[in-house]
Amino acid sequence: MARMTRARLVAILALLLVALGISLGACGGDSAGTPAAPTPAPATDTPAASPTPQPTAAPSPAVRGTLGCGRALPADLKAGETTSRVLQSANRTRTYLVYAPPSAGPASAPMALVLNFHGLGSTGAQQHVYGGWVPIAQREGFVVVSPNGVDNSWLISAGLDDLQFVRDLVAALGNELCLDPARVYATGMSNGGFMSTTLACRASDLIAAIAPVAGQSPPGPGCSDRPVPMISFHGTADAVVPYDAGTINAGSFSGSPFAGVPAVQAEWAKHNGCDGSAPAETRIAADVTKVEYAGCAAPVVHYRVEGGGHTWPGAPAVPRLGPTATSISASELAWAFFRANPMR
């Protein structure tokens, strides 16, 4: 199994994206019937944006004890590095990247796990860089996993159970690493965002909280009763998944209806037991408004990016997908939210 430093990974991705002409793209849907918007491969060779640093607190202690597990890392993993691995799930060979922080090892306290899902048409390796989670994990001491979807997608391939794959993946990692089962989180871009909201419905016993970016589905049929903390990010000028009610603009799924972010958020507020009042809005930057519901059994928080495109706030710019906000870092804000919301 190959072991890669982050610098080497970025270099390989840049060469790959140039060779492909950065032309990947498709469209898809989630298992609840809501079309999931595609994410063409992020242009990681584009000059990175320079987000304003977000305030962060010191790393938090583990939720379930602070003593080390006494468990050595598997032979193919090295603390402080990203490794490409394989997993057999439902008679398929699945692949993923895993980053173990420098603190990982026999003396490590139980660590949080962030599942980082790529957009449709993208890859785990591209999302591993684009989402910007590795530097935060290095600083805060948690594990980041960036899986690869079959056919570069989530929840749309016939005869495929991506939810079972996630369960198998978390179980396998839990047998090898010192993980805290109360702190397993899901995030993702576009189709990966739809994946994270679907996990909140269908795997709420596994996922403590979610942070979808530029793609989210409402709690639908088959959703569990457990309220799941949710923080989300979406640009008002997103041309792929519209902010307000409209249609998806994505290949063969173009024209598929989308209820709009405010409507989806209202459904999550209802699911999470909020008090039914209008959400409070707070302008936190010239181009960002925080929208927060009150009286919830589990928090529902949304960051509306005024004029933002189909992009990840604080990530490298992808001009063809619209403007990228630099006033906030979605990943820093999501991590602060995750830390405050372990499984209860």
Secondary structure as the mmCIF struct_conf table of DSSP 4:
data_model
#
loop_
_struct_conf.conf_type_id
_struct_conf.id
_struct_conf.beg_label_comp_id
_struct_conf.beg_label_asym_id
_struct_conf.beg_label_seq_id
_struct_conf.end_label_comp_id
_struct_conf.end_label_asym_id
_struct_conf.end_label_seq_id
STRN STRN1 ARG A 3 MET A 4
HELX_RH_AL_P HELX_RH_AL_P1 ARG A 6 LEU A 20
TURN_TY1_P TURN_TY1_P1 GLY A 21 ILE A 22
STRN STRN2 GLY A 28 GLY A 29
TURN_TY1_P TURN_TY1_P2 SER A 31 ALA A 32
BEND BEND1 GLY A 33 GLY A 33
HELX_LH_PP_P HELX_LH_PP_P1 THR A 34 THR A 34
STRN STRN3 PRO A 35 ALA A 36
HELX_LH_PP_P HELX_LH_PP_P2 ALA A 37 ALA A 37
STRN STRN4 PRO A 38 PRO A 38
HELX_LH_PP_P HELX_LH_PP_P3 PRO A 40 PRO A 42
TURN_TY1_P TURN_TY1_P3 THR A 44 ASP A 45
BEND BEND2 THR A 46 THR A 46
HELX_LH_PP_P HELX_LH_PP_P4 PRO A 47 ALA A 49
HELX_LH_PP_P HELX_LH_PP_P5 PRO A 51 PRO A 55
HELX_LH_PP_P HELX_LH_PP_P6 ALA A 57 ALA A 62
BEND BEND3 VAL A 63 ARG A 64
BEND BEND4 THR A 66 LEU A 67
HELX_LH_PP_P HELX_LH_PP_P7 ALA A 72 PRO A 74
TURN_TY1_P TURN_TY1_P4 ALA A 75 ASP A 76
TURN_TY1_P TURN_TY1_P5 ALA A 79 GLY A 80
STRN STRN5 GLU A 81 SER A 89
TURN_TY1_P TURN_TY1_P6 ALA A 90 ASN A 91
STRN STRN6 ARG A 92 ALA A 100
TURN_TY1_P TURN_TY1_P7 PRO A 102 SER A 103
BEND BEND5 GLY A 105 GLY A 105
TURN_TY1_P TURN_TY1_P8 PRO A 106 ALA A 107
HELX_LH_PP_P HELX_LH_PP_P8 SER A 108 PRO A 110
STRN STRN7 MET A 111 PHE A 117
HELX_LH_PP_P HELX_LH_PP_P9 HIS A 118 GLY A 119
STRN STRN8 LEU A 120 LEU A 120
TURN_TY1_P TURN_TY1_P9 GLY A 121 GLY A 121
HELX_RH_AL_P HELX_RH_AL_P2 GLY A 124 TYR A 130
TURN_TY1_P TURN_TY1_P10 GLY A 131 GLY A 131
HELX_RH_AL_P HELX_RH_AL_P3 TRP A 133 GLU A 140
TURN_TY1_P TURN_TY1_P11 GLY A 141 GLY A 141
STRN STRN9 VAL A 143 PRO A 147
HELX_RH_3T_P HELX_RH_3T_P1 VAL A 150 ASN A 152
BEND BEND6 TRP A 154 LEU A 155
BEND BEND7 SER A 157 SER A 157
TURN_TY1_P TURN_TY1_P12 ALA A 158 GLY A 159
HELX_RH_AL_P HELX_RH_AL_P4 ASP A 162 GLU A 176
BEND BEND8 LEU A 177 LEU A 177
STRN STRN10 LEU A 179 MET A 189
TURN_TY1_P TURN_TY1_P13 SER A 190 SER A 190
HELX_RH_AL_P HELX_RH_AL_P5 ASN A 191 ARG A 202
TURN_TY1_P TURN_TY1_P14 SER A 204 LEU A 206
BEND BEND9 ALA A 208 ALA A 208
STRN STRN11 ALA A 209 VAL A 213
BEND BEND10 ALA A 214 ALA A 214
TURN_TY1_P TURN_TY1_P15 PRO A 221 GLY A 222
BEND BEND11 ASP A 225 ARG A 226
STRN STRN12 MET A 230 GLY A 235
TURN_TY1_P TURN_TY1_P16 THR A 236 ALA A 237
BEND BEND12 ALA A 239 VAL A 241
BEND BEND13 TYR A 243 ALA A 245
STRN STRN13 GLY A 246 THR A 247
BEND BEND14 ALA A 250 ALA A 250
HELX_RH_3T_P HELX_RH_3T_P2 GLY A 251 PHE A 253
TURN_TY1_P TURN_TY1_P17 SER A 254 GLY A 255
STRN STRN14 PRO A 257 PHE A 258
HELX_RH_AL_P HELX_RH_AL_P6 VAL A 261 HIS A 271
TURN_TY1_P TURN_TY1_P18 ASN A 272 GLY A 273
BEND BEND15 GLY A 276 SER A 277
HELX_LH_PP_P HELX_LH_PP_P10 ALA A 278 PRO A 279
STRN STRN15 ALA A 280 ALA A 285
TURN_TY1_P TURN_TY1_P19 ALA A 286 ASP A 287
STRN STRN16 VAL A 288 GLU A 292
BEND BEND16 ALA A 294 GLY A 295
BEND BEND17 ALA A 297 ALA A 298
STRN STRN17 VAL A 300 VAL A 305
TURN_TY1_P TURN_TY1_P20 GLU A 306 GLY A 307
BEND BEND18 HIS A 310 THR A 311
TURN_TY1_P TURN_TY1_P21 PRO A 313 GLY A 314
BEND BEND19 ALA A 315 ALA A 315
HELX_LH_PP_P HELX_LH_PP_P11 PRO A 316 ALA A 317
HELX_RH_3T_P HELX_RH_3T_P3 PRO A 319 LEU A 321
BEND BEND20 SER A 327 SER A 327
HELX_RH_AL_P HELX_RH_AL_P7 ALA A 330 ALA A 340
#
